[in-house]
Amino acid sequence: MKGTFPIEKFGALQTPFYYYDATLLRNTLKTIQEEAGKYNKFCVHYAVKANANPKVLGIIRESGLGVDCVSGGEIKAAVKAGFPASKIVYAGVGKTDWEINLGLDYDIFCFNVESIPELEVINELAAAKNKIARVAFRINPDVGAHTHANITTGLAENKFGISMADMNRVIDLALEMKHVKFVGLHFHIGSQILDMGDFVALCNRINELQEQLYARQIIVEHINVGGGLGIDYAHPNRQPIPDFAGYFATYHKHLRLRPQQTLHFELGRSVVAQCGSLITRVTYVKQGTNKQFAIVDAGMSDLIRPALYQAYHKIENVSSEEPMETYDVVGPICESSDVFGKAIDMNRTKRGDFLAIRSAGAYGEIMASVYNCRELPKGFLSEEIL
Ligand SMILES: *Cc1c(COP(=O)(O)O)cnc(C)c1O
């Protein structure tokens, strides 16, 4: 089964472009709010780095989610889209002074601090403004996620977070500082996680750390478990809305929250991936020695995930109902890795057909570059072009 696209409207638009199904996005957000809402004190933030298209951000803001930012630029984008600063959390291993100052000026909800030097700088910069910064510590839980090596973040070997052995020391430091307030613990173990057992492992680790703190009579107000819930790239239509019910239930069942604690989530991919497709036109069909190529007008500059992580995206010819044939779908860029898929079965394809590269709403448009002096792709909501 193919997705449904208004291809009669696509002719007027310059390809390649990102197409966002606004109805699916709204339904996804509604499901998240309903499922998280079943539990007292579950609070969901959207990870802006997955997609910061202003129109997409606008819809997400209407749903009432908070945001997770990883740069000053993302804080600006979130504020511009209308998210209240009181719902912004800010993570990142390399926050610069201007970025910290921006967060202080907006009085964001929390800095997720990843090292002692960073804590010291936040304390100094907050002192200069006579403010008190709320801080949570990002602890590296040394929990592996069964996903691509480039997108695991919670192993001791990764650059992220503070080691568990240092947790008590950084908390003691923060408690002595006058311009920071220690409010929580933060974790994020990776992305595109489909095995709920990985989240269970994180819960067990947090339970252990909480016991250690409890023994010292410390109960943090906020626990933040990051994001990472994966989606079905192979079958974008089978379950276009990920299993949020199962995801939140896993945390409810395995994490021992104290009554006064709020549990925060930072979901990116699972919110926006399935609503987006990269729409591209076939420029040429070329017969190679043993295969045929569909050469399209989108390239790795528009969607880099296949080249960067060998990521799979389902590709459909949405203009053709002819019998299936096999193609390598490639872009025009002068790199051998500029390939969207090898040996892809698609309806017989000709020059001018529209292809939809599916599940591209997350880490797609936002990662686009101008490599080869190409223009950045535009993004359109379904409701704009109907
Ligand atoms: C990237 C990131 C997320 C979102 O991850 P997804 O896999 O897209 O849900 C959440 N929190 C932090 C700190 C991140 O860096």
PDBQT file of the ligand as one rigid body, heavy atoms in Angstrom, charges set to zero:
ROOT
HETATM    1  C1  LIG A 401      18.345  13.971  20.070  1.00  0.00    +0.000 C 
HETATM    2  C2  LIG A 401      17.893  14.088  21.445  1.00  0.00    +0.000 A 
HETATM    3  C3  LIG A 401      16.584  13.749  21.792  1.00  0.00    +0.000 A 
HETATM    4  C4  LIG A 401      15.585  13.209  20.797  1.00  0.00    +0.000 C 
HETATM    5  O1  LIG A 401      15.875  11.937  20.344  1.00  0.00    +0.000 OA
HETATM    6  P1  LIG A 401      14.859  11.140  19.409  1.00  0.00    +0.000 P 
HETATM    7  O2  LIG A 401      15.528   9.849  19.170  1.00  0.00    +0.000 OA
HETATM    8  O3  LIG A 401      14.669  11.914  18.150  1.00  0.00    +0.000 OA
HETATM    9  O4  LIG A 401      13.572  10.979  20.157  1.00  0.00    +0.000 OA
HETATM   10  C5  LIG A 401      16.210  13.912  23.105  1.00  0.00    +0.000 A 
HETATM   11  N1  LIG A 401      17.067  14.404  24.033  1.00  0.00    +0.000 NA
HETATM   12  C6  LIG A 401      18.326  14.746  23.735  1.00  0.00    +0.000 A 
HETATM   13  C7  LIG A 401      19.200  15.284  24.791  1.00  0.00    +0.000 C 
HETATM   14  C8  LIG A 401      18.784  14.606  22.441  1.00  0.00    +0.000 A 
HETATM   15  O5  LIG A 401      20.041  14.935  22.158  1.00  0.00    +0.000 OA
ENDROOT
TORSDOF 0
